[in-house]
Amino acid sequence: MASEKSDRKTKGDPADDAETYALTREEPNERRGGGWTVALRRRGKKIVRLFKNSIYGSSDAAYAQARAYRDAIITALPPPTNLEQAVKIRKNNKSGISGVRRVETEEGDVWQATLMTNEGQKKESFSIGRYGEEAAKSMAIAQRMRWLKALPVKHLAYARHAEEITRQNFDHQLDVVADVAPQVQISEEEVVARIAKINARFDAYRPPRLKVRVKSYGPARLAVAVSDGGSPAKRKLAHVNTAKMMHGGALAAAGRVREVVEEIYNADVARWFAKKHGNALLAPESFDPTVGFNVTVWVPDRLLHRA
């Protein structure tokens, strides 16, 4: 379905980009499986996250999570406003005020105020010879301030969907300019905190993992390590003495794996893992304890008995 949505957007209205904005379909190859990538920039932070089909069960489910994640990001973090961009200090600025600079001209040195608008660049110069150094600079700053106050403040969202989300959530925050100095709408610490909160929420949406490792690390001894792969993770390490066992202790290890998985999750998950993976991995005719195995699988949500 996700690929069909992408095809429809190619044929439909290109301005209606809610189904495609910041979303890229990742086709499977020999190194990785397929999925959907969210990639966008907000408040100076590049945000990239991959939603794998194998984790969520299908391309449709991965697409739905990717789209929800994108919307969560753009709902939490507005794009900059034209005012924020206008007062941002560039690296080559020497005056300390964006859009104000000292310029040498044929008629003499001046302090110059500039502002780029949709109608083009505004520019006005104030002669140092006529007004003096400080007065000319102050006049340039004052002119720049007048232009900024007359500037209709808006968010710089360059995609229709992002613009609509921004309008719904942040237009009430648009303020008239109060100063020509750089203005911080959201601190860097707050940006990082909001992104981290969203990531934690979507981490919780992922199906839980089950990691099982079985291997012999010494004579007649099998190590069975099981974890839920969480953060913090639930882990349990058990050992099986295989000194008098046939088939390298494969059957005993299978039973021990089932017991430990049940301790970490429940009996349904233990039975599911044994049927889906464990019985084949620990088949007596093929199991090699010196090689062992180390697998990570995603546990079906239906088995978790969530409250």
N, C-alpha and C positions, 0 to 999 in steps of 0.2 A: 504493500500500500504506500509506503514511504516513497519508493521510487516512482510510483504512479503520480503521487502528489507533485514530485519534482517535475515530471513530464508535463503535467497540467499547467504548472506555473510557467513553463517555457512557452506554452501555446497561449496562455491567458494574458491578463493585464499585467505588464511588467511592474507597474507602480504598486500593485497589491502584493507586497512581498512578505506577508506575515508567515507564510509557510516555508520561506527560503532564507530570510535575512539571517546572516551569521551562522548558517547551517550548511555543512558540507557532508555529502554522503561518501563514506570511505568504503571502497570496494575491497573484498577479501583478496589476499594474495598468499604466496608461499610463506611469508613471514608473520602475517597477522590476519585475524578475521575481520569481517566487515563491521560497520557501525556508522555512527553519525558524530561529527565533530562540531563543537561550538567554538567559534573564534571571533572575538571582538575586543575592542579597547575601550576602557572607561576610566576616566580620571587618571590618566597616565599609566594605567596598569593593563598589560596584555593578558587577556583571560582566555585560556584554551582548555577544553575538557572533551575527552572522547567517551562516548557512550557505545559500548560494544554490544553487538547483536547477541553474542554468546552469553553475556551476563544477564541481559533482560529477556532473553528467550526468543526474540524475533526482531526483524528490522523495524516493524511497526512500533513495538514497545520501546526500542532504543530511540527511535525518532521522537516519540511522545515525551520521553524523559529529556532529550536534548532540547526540544522546543520549550518545555517547561522551565528548564534551567536557564536558557537564554532570556526568557521573559522575567524570571526572578532577578537576574542580574540587571536588566535595563529598568526594572521597576524599582530596584534599590538604589541604583546609581544613575543620576541624570547625566547627560552629556554636558560639556561646558557651554556657557552662554557666550554670545558674541561680545558681551561686555567683559567677561573674564578673559577672553582671548585678546581683546583690545588693550587691556591694562597689563597684560603679561610682559614681564621684562625679558627681552631677548639677550642672548649672550654678548652681542656687539653693542649693547646700549651703554652709553657713558654718562648720561645725565641723571640716571636713577628714576626717570619717569618715561614710561612707554609712550612713543609718539612725539617726544620732545627731544630735539638735538641742536647742537651748536654747528653752524654751517658757515664755511667760507664762500663768499660770492664775489663777483666782480665789483659790486657796489659796496662791499664791506662785509664784515662778519655779522651774522644774525643768529638769533634763537628762533627755531622753526617748529611749529606745531603741525602734525599731520594726523589724518585718520582715514583709513580705508573703509568705504561704505559700498552698498550695492550700486550707488550712483557713480562711484569712482572715488579717487583720492582727494580728500580735502587738504589744503595746504595754506598756511599763512606764516609770514616771517616778520620778525620784530628786530629792528636795527639796534645793534649794540652801541654803535657810534651815536645814535640819536637818543636812546633811552638809558644807556648804561648797561653794564653786564647783568646785574641782579634784576633790574626792572624789566629788561628785555626777556629774561628767562621767566620771570613771574607772569608776564603778559602772555607768553607762549603757553605756559601751564594753564592759565585762566581760559585761554581760547580752547585748548584741548578739553578742559572741563565743560565748557559750554556745549561743545559738540557731543560729548559723551552723554550729557543730560538730555539732549534732544534725540539720542539714539534709541529707537524702539528695541528694548531688550528681549531677546529670544534665545531659546536653546538651539544649539547647532546639531540637530539630528539629521543625518543625511540619508536616512531610509524611511519610507513611509510608515512602516510598522513601529520603528523606534520613535518616530515623531509623534505618533498617536499615543503610545504608552507614556512618553514624556509629558505630553499635553495633559493627559488625564491625572498624572501623579505629581507634577512639579510646576505647572504654570503659576500656581498660587505663590510660589517662592520667588518669582521674578521681581526684583527690586529696582527702583530708580537709582542710578549711580550716585554714590555719596563721596567718592574720592577718586583721584586718578592713580592712586597706588594700587598694587596688585591686591585682589580680593580673593579670599579662600572661602568657597561655599561649603566644601566638605574637606576636613583635614585628611592627610594621608593615613593617619592612624585609623580614622573612622572608615575610610575606604577599605583598608585591609581587613578591618573587623567585619564589615558587612559581607565582603567576599568570603571570608572564612566561615561565617555563619551560614551562608547559602551552601557552601561546599559540604559542611557538616550535615545539613539537612538532606542533601542529595546523596551523601554517603549512606545515610540511614535508609534511603529508599532502595538501595541495591540489595538484591537477594543475598542472604548470608552465605559465607563460604565454609567449606570443610576441607581442611588440609590433612592428609594422611601420609605418613612416611613409615615404611617398614624396611629394615635392613639389618644385616648382621655386622656388628662391629668387633666381634671377637669369637673365639671358638664356642660353638654350641650355645649361642646367645643372640636372640633377636630383639632389636629395639623397635617398639611401636610408639610413634609420636603422633598425636592428634591435636588439632587446633581449629578454632572457629575463624581464624584470620581476622578477628576484630581488633579494635583499638580502644582500650587494651584488650588483648586476646585471652581467651580461655584456652589453656594448654594442659595436656596431660601426657606424661611419658611412662610407658610400662615396658616390662621385659618378659621375654618368654625363654625358658631354659629348654633347649632343643636336644640335649645330650642323648636322650633315649627315644627320640621321635623320628618317625619316618618322614620322607619328603621334605627334609630341612625344616620341619615344624610349620609347614604351610597351613595345615588344618588348625593347629593350635593358635597360630597368628591370626587366622581369620576370625576365630572365636574371640580373641582378645581385642581385635580391632572393633568388633561389633559391640563389645562391652564398653569400651572407652568412648566410642561415638555416642552410645546411649547415655553415658554420664554427661557428656557435653551438651547434647541436644535432647533426643528422646528415642524411644524404641522404634517409632515409625521411620525416623531418619536413619537409624542403624540398619533396619531391614532394607530400606531403599538403597543405601550405599552398597550393602552386600550384594543385592540383586543386580544393581546397575553397574557396579565397578569392582567391588571387593572379590567376589567369587572368581572372576576372570583373572584379576591381578594375582590372586593367591592360589590359582589352580595348581595342585600338587605336581602335575606332569610338566609344568613350565616354570614354576617359581624358582628363582635362583636367589638364595638368601644373601650371597655376596654382592649381588647387583641391587636387589630389592626394588623399591619403587618410591616415588615421591609425587603425589598428585594433589591438585587443587580442583575442587568441583563446586558448583553453585547449588545450594540446597533449595528445592522447590518450596515456595512460600506455603503451600497447602499443608506441608508436613509439620509446620512449626507450632501449631496450636496457640496462635497468638490470642491474647485476651481481647 
